[in-house]
Amino acid sequence: MRARLRTDGDGLTDHEASARLAAIGPNAIRTHHARGWSVLVRQFRSPLLLLLLAAAAVSCFVGEGSDAVIIGVIVSLSVGLGFVNEYRAELATEALHSQLRPRSVARRDGAWTRVDVTTLVPGDVVRLTLGAVVPADMRLVSTVGLECDEAVLTGESMPIEKDIVPIAVGSPVDSLTSCALMGTVVHGGEAEGIVTATGPATEFGRIAIGLGERHEETEFQVGLRKFSLLLARVAAVLTGGIFVINLVLERPLIDALLFSLAIAVGITPQLLPAVVTTSLATGSRRLAHRKVLVKRLMAIEDLGDIEVLLTDKTGTLTEGRISFEHAVNVRDESLPTPLLLGLVCTDAGHDHAEAVSNPLDAALLEAASARAQPVDEFRTVAVAPFDHSRRRMSVLVDGPDGRMLITKGAPEQLLAVCREVPEHATRALQAEFDQGGRVIAVACRPAPDLDTVTPDDERDLELVGFLVFLDQPKESAAAALSRLAALGISVRIVTGDNAQVAEHVCDELGLTGGGTLTGEEVDALDDDALMARLSSTRVFARVDPEQKTRIIRLHRRCGRDVAYLGDGVNDAVGLHAADVGISVESATEVARSAAGIVLLDKDLGVLADGVVEGRRIFANTIKYVLMGTSSNFGNMFSAAAASAFLNFLPMLPSQILLNNLLYDAGQMAIPSDRVDEEQLARPSHWDIGFIRRFMLFFGPISSMFDFLTFAVMLNLFSAGPELFRSGWFVESLATQTLVIFVIRTRRSPFWRSRPGRLITIAALSVVAVGATLPFLPIGGELGFVALPAGFFAVLLLMVAGYLALVELGKREFYAHVEGETQPLSAARSHHQRRLARRAAVFSHRGALRHP
């Protein structure tokens, strides 16, 4: 291992860097900007809208202008609402993204300083430390045990050892051992390098630009796609059958075609894209007010899927403000104090506190008691940097008493390489653990024969003492953990800290139940044995990044949706591996970059708010889906059946489209509806089989009352075509609109589950408009005639009977799924599909998340 080296130059000056930045551009693959045109184009990707546009084109071609106008209004409403809501969400995301600025340590004007990674330019000298994401392509000029994880570029799971030996120009990416490449992660050691390429010119950038803007499809989007396919199949069967029936009955070809298209359009919930976007945008704005950055709109729904939360301790359950408390000296006064030796043994030396990446070292350097220590009497000769396997670091220094090796690290690992540990030192260590202190052990030995230092030299050390740090639990964390538990989320601590310290924090926060597994115990268990222990473990202590990733992976293999909340440099891999990666505003830059969701408000309760918001969005979306598919299916089935025995069309194509336009417009208030507590208590997922059963169960109930309406209109009112169509239009609109009050809840409606004010006003307004339309002048243009007063008395009875029968049917239907907390609980196979998709796009996700 080489000694720590320094480049000859002082790097660039700020003036030189600014000039190059102006000429080359920012060091970013792409930035998050809200682009109106791209948002508008996305609105037309829905198969439902494409079906509407096809129907409008056919209507124009055959001269049915009123049909084309109504379809145009539907498309404009759907696209307009979707565009406005999604564009507003994009603007909010852009504003929040500006608050997250990754930084890197570069040498400017002869001094190490932290700079925004987007301002790095070729020629900058950059320092890399453990856990850092390499901010640009770099030629290495000094390395100390550097290893980089290059899976994001090569797919290679093992870290690659780096050196400064020149390589041939044009060598493949996996052979660039003297280079550190943008987007890779420092797995071990440290280095300094000169930036050679930035932004799109990097290897990372070329891959990311080639991939374009594609994102991994979320489970929510998969469900929407499958739902659209279900509707397409149902619409195809109904449309084809109706078209054949009308041709057999020798009706005009154009009338048969238009009626069939109207049925196809009528069975589809045309405003579903707008409802989904409105729900997500509303949730995004709510969370934005709470300072939650959701990097992708669909990620809000992912929050609602969380079943297990694995969280680091520091910065999430604790304040994240580590402070040095005191030092414990366990040896005689002839040796330097543990405080002095700890100051000398830091990850960046003791020359510049701002360049220190380790928060414990930073806290030590900032302590008032550190300022009086004679650190200038020591000169660093070589360094063996910290790594997660041995959990310690060493420096070789020249001091007043000659050359000395100083080692500090986790007490368990450091005490194992000390030649003697006094009993009083063990008691002192235990006392600090019992008080919840975070303890670092310090040891040393004379080393006159060493010129470099390797981990093999860390032996026969003399324990000097302990450095004690404190990180207080957050006052809000206990309430937040209680809320998460109430939401059915199992919270488990995954930390690199000592088990007793982690248990102490758990006890203070009321996170009870379950035992503790250490990293050593995790390694001793095979996958099956560890999976059996997961549900009974509340703390995983002294675990390294690989062990964290394994724990996450096995939780997911158990069929659980896993969120990982971390804030440290060693949490990046875990954040990528989880279903939902979450970090906090105070986290290290690498953790914020790896996370899909960043809590800018340090209150952990915001995470619970996000979970509730995700579940609320899903619950309200499903209300629209269930109501729309069941009532639309029933009405269109009724129309298909009626066209077979009537000598006229039961409803004109333009009337069918108008009926759906009014109905869907009233349902735009669904995203604001109240959601029952039991719908928020557990995560829910798309279940297309459940939707199909729901449609086939409740659709015939709707058709039953349609047939009753047919009988009333033909026998009681002796209706001709115009009166028949007018009566059925009003009845079908009233029943399918008002059924929302029954379908929206599994409880008894109104008294045990009150609907939101907006949905109530919207539904009643739509029914009022439908009932009034036949009496207005425009009604005649649309083929309607005034209805007799007696019809409305019959209508009230039919609506009341319909809602009562649906309520009875609902209780019977849900009695068969009573074992499910939510009607749409997921089949476990969706996790295996998600794992496969995530594995296929792992490198792509990393590319799009950097910087």
QUIDA-V260797 format. One record per pair of residues at least 24 apart in sequence whose C-alpha atoms are under 8 Angstrom apart, sorted by sequence separation. I is the first residue (numbers start at 1). GAP is how many residues later the second one is. If there is no record, write none. Layout:
I,GAP  I,GAP
This chain:
140,24  239,24  441,24  442,24  513,24  514,24  515,24  516,24  517,24  518,24  519,24  523,24  530,24  531,24  549,24  553,24  567,24  139,25  238,25  239,25  350,25  418,25  441,25  442,25  513,25  514,25  516,25  518,25  519,25  522,25  545,25  549,25  552,25  553,25  566,25  567,25  706,25  738,25  49,26  238,26  415,26  440,26  441,26  512,26  544,26  545,26  548,26  552,26  706,26  737,26  738,26  343,27  414,27  439,27  440,27  527,27  531,27  159,28  235,28  236,28  411,28  414,28  439,28  440,28  481,28  519,28  545,28  549,28  235,29  410,29  411,29  414,29  439,29  545,29  737,29  235,30  340,30  410,30  411,30  438,30  439,30  481,30  737,30  104,31  152,31  153,31  339,31  344,31  349,31  409,31  410,31  437,31  438,31  478,31  148,32  152,32  235,32  343,32  408,32  409,32  437,32  438,32  473,32  477,32  478,32  151,33  235,33  340,33  408,33  409,33  437,33  438,33  478,33  702,33  734,33  150,34  340,34  344,34  408,34  436,34  437,34  702,34  733,34  44,35  149,35  150,35  340,35  407,35  408,35  473,35  43,36  148,36  149,36  231,36  324,36  406,36  407,36  432,36  473,36  503,36  734,36  148,37  149,37  231,37  322,37  323,37  406,37  407,37  429,37  502,37  730,37  733,37  140,38  148,38  149,38  322,38  347,38  406,38  40,39  43,39  139,39  140,39  147,39  148,39  324,39  347,39  405,39  406,39  502,39  43,40  139,40  140,40  146,40  147,40  148,40  323,40  324,40  404,40  405,40  419,40  425,40  499,40  730,40  138,41  139,41  146,41  147,41  322,41  323,41  404,41  405,41  417,41  418,41  419,41  499,41  729,41  730,41  137,42  138,42  146,42  147,42  404,42  405,42  417,42  418,42  419,42  420,42  421,42  499,42  40,43  137,43  138,43  145,43  146,43  324,43  403,43  404,43  417,43  418,43  419,43  420,43  498,43  499,43  624,43  39,44  136,44  137,44  138,44  145,44  146,44  323,44  402,44  403,44  404,44  417,44  418,44  495,44  497,44  498,44  136,45  137,45  144,45  145,45  146,45  403,45  418,45  492,45  493,45  494,45  495,45  496,45  497,45  134,46  135,46  136,46  143,46  144,46  347,46  402,46  492,46  493,46  494,46  495,46  496,46  497,46  624,46  39,47  134,47  135,47  136,47  143,47  144,47  491,47  492,47  493,47  494,47  495,47  496,47  623,47  39,48  134,48  135,48  143,48  345,48  415,48  492,48  493,48  495,48  496,48  726,48  133,49  134,49  142,49  143,49  345,49  494,49  621,49  133,50  134,50  141,50  142,50  153,50  345,50  620,50  621,50  36,51  133,51  134,51  140,51  141,51  142,51  153,51  396,51  407,51  620,51  35,52  133,52  134,52  140,52  141,52  34,53  132,53  133,53  140,53  141,53  620,53  131,54  132,54  139,54  140,54  396,54  494,54  617,54  131,55  138,55  139,55  396,55  620,55  34,56  130,56  131,56  138,56  139,56  396,56  619,56  33,57  34,57  129,57  130,57  131,57  138,57  139,57  396,57  726,57  33,58  128,58  130,58  137,58  138,58  395,58  726,58  129,59  130,59  136,59  137,59  138,59  394,59  438,59  616,59  725,59  726,59  748,59  34,60  129,60  130,60  136,60  137,60  438,60  619,60  726,60  727,60  33,61  129,61  136,61  137,61  345,61  722,61  723,61  726,61  742,61  32,62  128,62  129,62  136,62  345,62  633,62  722,62  723,62  127,63  128,63  136,63  345,63  438,63  616,63  722,63  723,63  127,64  128,64  394,64  436,64  437,64  615,64  616,64  630,64  631,64  634,64  635,64  723,64  727,64  731,64  735,64  739,64  742,64  746,64  32,65  127,65  128,65  137,65  341,65  436,65  615,65  626,65  630,65  634,65  638,65  734,65  738,65  742,65  746,65  126,66  127,66  136,66  137,66  342,66  434,66  436,66  618,66  629,66  630,66  633,66  634,66  637,66  125,67  126,67  433,67  434,67  630,67  631,67  632,67  634,67  635,67  735,67  739,67  743,67  125,68  126,68  433,68  436,68  612,68  615,68  626,68  630,68  631,68  634,68  635,68  638,68  731,68  735,68  746,68  125,69  126,69  382,69  383,69  384,69  435,69  436,69  615,69  626,69  630,69  634,69  638,69  676,69  124,70  125,70  381,70  382,70  383,70  384,70  434,70  629,70  659,70  663,70  675,70  123,71  124,71  381,71  382,71  384,71  631,71  635,71  650,71  666,71  122,72  123,72  630,72  649,72  122,73  123,73  648,73  652,73  656,73  663,73  121,74  122,74  650,74  651,74  655,74  659,74  663,74  120,75  121,75  122,75  650,75  121,76  122,76  121,77  221,77  651,77  676,77  120,78  220,78  651,78  218,80  674,80  218,81  220,81  674,81  220,82  673,82  674,82  219,83  673,83  218,84  672,84  673,84  673,85  672,86  673,86  672,87  669,89  670,89  27,90  28,90  669,90  27,91  26,92  27,92  667,92  26,93  27,93  666,93  669,93  705,93  14,94  26,94  27,94  330,94  11,95  12,95  13,95  14,95  26,95  330,95  667,95  11,96  12,96  13,96  666,96  667,96  10,97  11,97  12,97  13,97  24,97  635,97  666,97  705,97  10,98  11,98  12,98  21,98  10,99  11,99  21,99  666,99  10,100  21,100  328,100  342,100  666,100  702,100  9,101  10,101  18,101  20,101  341,101  701,101  17,102  20,102  17,103  663,103  17,104  338,104  632,104  662,104  701,104  338,105  631,105  701,105  17,107  628,108  662,108  698,108  27,109  360,109  627,109  12,111  698,111  11,112  12,112  627,112  11,113  12,113  627,113  11,114  627,116  697,116  623,117  626,117  623,120  623,121  483,122  480,124  481,124  484,124  342,125  480,125  483,125  338,126  477,126  479,126  337,127  338,127  476,127  477,127  655,127  337,128  338,128  339,128  476,128  477,128  480,128  654,128  335,129  338,129  476,129  652,131  331,132  330,133  331,133  690,133  7,134  330,134  331,134  690,134  7,135  329,135  330,135  6,136  329,136  330,136  5,137  328,137  329,137  687,137  4,138  5,138  327,138  328,138  684,138  686,138  687,138  4,139  327,139  328,139  682,139  683,139  684,139  685,139  686,139  687,139  4,140  327,140  328,140  682,140  684,140  685,140  686,140  687,140  2,141  3,141  326,141  327,141  684,141  685,141  2,142  325,142  326,142  679,142  683,142  684,142  1,143  2,143  324,143  325,143  326,143  678,143  679,143  1,144  324,144  325,144  678,144  324,145  325,145  323,146  324,146  322,147  323,147  322,148  323,148  322,149  321,150  320,151  321,151  319,152  320,152  318,153  319,153  318,154  319,154  318,155  319,155  389,155  317,156  318,156  388,156  314,157  317,157  388,157  318,159  317,160  28,170  29,170  27,171  28,171  29,171  26,172  27,172  28,172  26,173  27,173  29,176  29,179  29,180  48,180  309,180  311,180  313,180  47,181  307,181  308,181  309,181  310,181  311,181  312,181  313,181  307,182  308,182  309,182  310,182  311,182  312,182  313,182  306,183  307,183  308,183  309,183  310,183  311,183  312,183  308,184  310,184  311,184  7,185  6,186  313,189  82,191  86,191  62,192  78,192  82,192  85,192  86,192  89,192  96,192  78,193  81,193  82,193  85,193  88,193  92,193  487,193  488,193  77,194  487,194  488,194  78,195  79,195  82,195  86,195  89,195  96,195  189,195  190,195  486,195  487,195  74,196  78,196  82,196  85,196  89,196  92,196  97,196  189,196  74,197  81,197  85,197  96,197  188,197  189,197  97,198  188,198  189,198  59,199  188,199  58,200  93,200  93,201  93,202  55,206  55,207  89,208  55,210  52,213  51,214  52,218  48,220  48,221  49,221  48,222  46,227  129,228  43,230  144,239  145,239  112,240  114,240  144,240  145,240  113,241  114,241  144,241  112,242  113,242  310,242  112,243  316,249  105,250  316,250  316,251  308,252  310,252  315,252  594,252  307,253  308,253  309,253  310,253  311,253  312,253  313,253  314,253  306,254  307,254  308,254  309,254  310,254  311,254  312,254  306,255  307,255  308,255  309,255  310,255  311,255  312,255  594,255  130,256  305,256  306,256  307,256  309,256  593,256  594,256  130,257  306,257  593,257  593,258  320,266  576,266  316,268  315,269  559,269  559,270  561,270  315,271  560,271  315,272  559,272  306,274  557,274  556,275  557,275  303,277  302,278  316,286  317,287  316,288  299,297  299,298  296,300  295,301  294,302  295,302  294,303  293,304  294,304  292,305  293,305  306,305  292,306  293,306  304,306  305,306  292,307  293,307  303,307  304,307  291,308  292,308  303,308  304,308  291,309  292,309  304,309  305,309  291,310  300,310  304,310  305,310  290,311  300,311  303,311  304,311  301,312  302,312  303,312  300,313  301,313  292,314  300,314  301,314  304,314  290,316  301,316  301,317  287,322  287,323  283,330  283,331  283,334  280,337  279,338  276,341  279,341  279,342  276,345  275,346  272,352  272,353  269,356  269,359  268,360  269,360  267,361  268,361  267,362  269,363  268,364  267,365  266,366  267,366  267,369  266,370  263,373  307,375  263,376  307,376  4,377  306,377  3,378  4,378  305,378  3,379  4,379  304,379  305,379  2,380  3,380  304,380  305,380  1,383  282,389  263,390  266,390  262,391  266,391  261,392  262,392  265,392  279,392  259,393  263,393  271,393  275,393  278,393  259,394  262,394  266,394  270,394  271,394  274,394  249,395  258,395  262,395  269,395  275,395  275,396  246,397  271,397  242,398  245,398  246,398  238,399  241,399  245,399  242,401  238,402  132,437  131,438  130,439  131,439  131,441  3,449  2,450  3,450  1,451  1,452  1,453  133,457  132,458  230,458  131,459  227,461  226,462  223,463  223,464  220,465  223,465  219,466  220,466  219,467  100,485  103,486  102,487  101,488  102,488  102,491  100,492  70,584  67,586  71,586  67,587  70,587  74,587  66,588  70,588  67,590  70,591  219,611  219,615  216,621  216,622  216,625  216,629  215,630  211,633  208,636  208,639  207,640  208,640  205,642  204,643  183,663  183,664  183,667  155,688  152,690  153,690  152,691  151,692  152,692  152,694  152,695  118,733  117,734  102,749  30,818  29,819  31,820  29,821  28,822  29,822  28,823
